[in-house]
Amino acid sequence: MSVVVASRRAALFVVAAAGFFLLTLPHAQAQWWKRAPVDFEECADAAEKSPTKAEKTSALADCNAKFAGRRKPGGGYSYYDFLQDRTFDIAGPNPTPEEQKKIDEAYTAYLAKERRNNEAAQATARQQREQQEQQARQLQQIALRTEVERVPIPIERPKVQQTVGQRKGAACTKGSFSCEWPRLSESLNDLKKLFNPTPSKPAKKS
């Protein structure tokens, strides 16, 4: 009796073990054949099969975090550096340490170039501002000169010219009547004195 019970228990154990094996076999086979994605594109394809939108969004974010490169149509991968707004060719789905070093060196050169461009732009803006200020000063000076020219200058009243006969010692043309008449007049007066002597005054009585 004890042997039969033991045999029955052993049989039940074998059946249970077989059932458990059969139940876990599909899952084991699925894990065996399932492999991790090798690049972003494979990862994104797997994420598209997510049952919910939230899981899909989370899976795509995980793909972006795992893979920096993107497949190129002709083969190979490219890496986009948004800091430089530039794309670099890389061999695999992620940059190698050597490739990352070159990308960093390019970024350093990019920053230096941007700094030089900014300095040149500031110098150009400063020069243009100085030219505009100089032009403004020139226009202001021209406006001031124009205003000065518009103000009328007082005209000096002409001096009344006296006739030659009214001015003493005035120069005259030799032989002209205006120069000869004063001398003739004096000669006539002298002749009158000769022919008409002035009567002498009577002597006072003592």
Secondary structure, DSSP 8 states (H G I E B T S, - for coil): -HHHHHHHHHHHHHHHHHHHHHHHHHHHHHHHH----SSHHHHHHHHHT-SSHHHHHHHHHHHHHH--EEE-TTSSEEEEETTTTEEEEESSSS--HHHHHHHHHHHHHHHHHHHHHHHHHHHHHHHHHHHHHHHHHHHHHHHHHHHHHHS------------TTTSTT----TTSHHHHHHHHHHHHHHHHHHHS----------
